[in-house]
Amino acid sequence: MEMEIDLTPKLCKKVYSGDGGAYYAWCPNELPMLRQGNIGAAKLVLEKNGFALPQYSDSAKVVYVLQGNGVAGIILPEKEEKVLAIKKGDAMALPFGVTTWWYNKDDTELAILFLGDTSKGHKSGSFTDFCLTGSNGIFTGFSTEFVSRAWDLDESTAKTLVGSQSGKGIVKLAAGTKMPEPKAEHYKGMALNCEEAPLDVDIKGGGKVVVLNTKNLPLVGEVGLGADLVRLNGGAMCSPGFSCDSALQVTYIVRGSGRVQVVGVDGKRVLETTVKAGNLFIVPRFFVVSKISDADGLDWFSIITAPNPIFTHLAGRTSVWKALSPEVLQASFNVGADVEQKFSSKRKAEEIFFPPPNSN
């Protein structure tokens, strides 16, 4: 018997906060597909001069900057620190073992989305992060003797180093604190701006897509996740489709609102709802999803649990129906040639996005 699972889109909840900002996450108890699909989802929001202390995680992640400008520090295992200027629309892939820090020196909030694979993590459906410093930093757990031996310091200096940072996870730095300057050459190959990258799909009146894959962001291969940013025009429809390589699709609504329907096993509609900015929802393997945006349009960022995902669409020029012979369609739908002809003659030109009716 197929298990009923709640696919309702959810908002994130605050996990902890400091003077410099807050960290939010989606809870697997509220969004059960997180646990079932081994997916983690979280959001970091930094105020002006907010600094997210250096940490590493038990999960590989894709990062997307939702708002603002800031600086990211990324240390790949056994490599130098890379310091990147980041802004709205930037995406990054963070493999296992990466240490990161984040800093916002602007007045505007810096908001960063993390979506990733928790299959090797401590808790299915949640990220577990390990801070290197701060009140819950790794070295607060070691005895002074161990710390002083490890760092080759006298005990009083070791005590000062471990005990001085009283903040947990996120702190606010004094105005004018000097931080490393970002380097343009560090950005290349580490990040890609989805709002400025060449479009993979651009349909007039329909929508636009930028796909992250191993070609334009090589680290995606190490992370094992693909991603895309889709911008649907007002009133447009995203063709019903599914991932045909058994991947899950995890979708965060970046902007706007719209309607979504998901159909699963035995032709059963398992979700019909309205989505809005801040919602996260997950489409199970092989289930078919379609969206229609409201008048103001609908933008979403998704990860797909395969580095170079393949999608099958069920409407439009590239759909399965267009490949099936007329006789098979007539027999499958149990309709005459006239109805089949009417069906087959439609959507000959459009791809995966359909503009609103009567729009040119």
Steps between C-alpha positions, in 0.01 A plus 500: 500500500633843408572722794312831513748782539429868559648703213362837616752785447649632824680810630826477697529546879766679702761264648726759668588867476767743613555875480614463140212297359318168515508144368177330388422144390218288367406225742463138381214452747302769314621414150535120510642478146823653641561190708372259237708659225805568720486871424604789726377856454603813693535876469756744644405868541773748596438860609749780440846393633361152566764225492419128485795336675714240318337159498479174309201276442413131476330550161589610148293805400396734224489865611286774345514870595140622534568863590773754562878511451773356719822308528542122515808320629535146366780259589498175304688217675878554483459814289542876558215721618293637213334835569208579271283807456147360487171659400135415430475225239837337576507121531781288642558130555662402831636143513567304820771630728474863396541767770302819440446843653263776385508875557265789422637854511198661325183653642281255306450155653701220344281189460650166392316175426663159563359184341687172526530127534489363858541131406845493664400739779431440869126561467301425187327817375710746707843656468734464797757782504822509702624844606875548524469794743241661725325385816415165336824472302680167470791612722277591796460124545871418520695544821746793515784249497385350170442844343837638610679187371310510168572868439842506671395781736534558871184414692392859580517600130310185405234584762468855363463376142233245583306716747497847341233451233179487701270503197340182367505446123422860399653818644497871421840651429583857597450752219823542306634153586751404233410178315677335206437665162323279244705394198342489153705193402360307801144544367571325168413132518368532856180694431261584217244780494172345384347840420786590263606160358410399141146365491439131433135568416342834401141492381333828407210567733569167673813493711875462537724230650864484603620148581803435721688191392854365481578721198433844647567418867740202516465447879138395436646161401672461837185602685288261291213747461374700204311828536306754301346845527166528319326832439142457379324799344168624641216259421732251325498123552789260556421180308419189704827310532703258707863414561556176313826404671336430837608835644308700760424864431525743794350841419529831684274785385727804463245758382135537406220247540305242303313173499659156501361152443687172553368166376635169628430129484168383346433845357430637846540875556712512814543876519298798385598823664613859468869571548662830595847640567670314786319169443694176459352184355631168372374295206551123551680288239310465169200702626380758246492870592355802323480867600301803383626839618285784626500836324827615662695193382668219694873436553637188661837342575515121502753233571468165331668198657708426187787717370376512137126428530275391212136606488211358303216738418144396428394805299668717239711435191745272678238303692459123499166537319667655196723195469216247522336391173139613429370140519649452847351831618154407366511161670645640825244780534223292338407785267445531126747643252327842506556550875855363478573736210374798702721392794809440285468825306534713816818617673715424196737790556502561875753329718463464877335837580168613361410872499161596643200450266449782246846644558728564207 
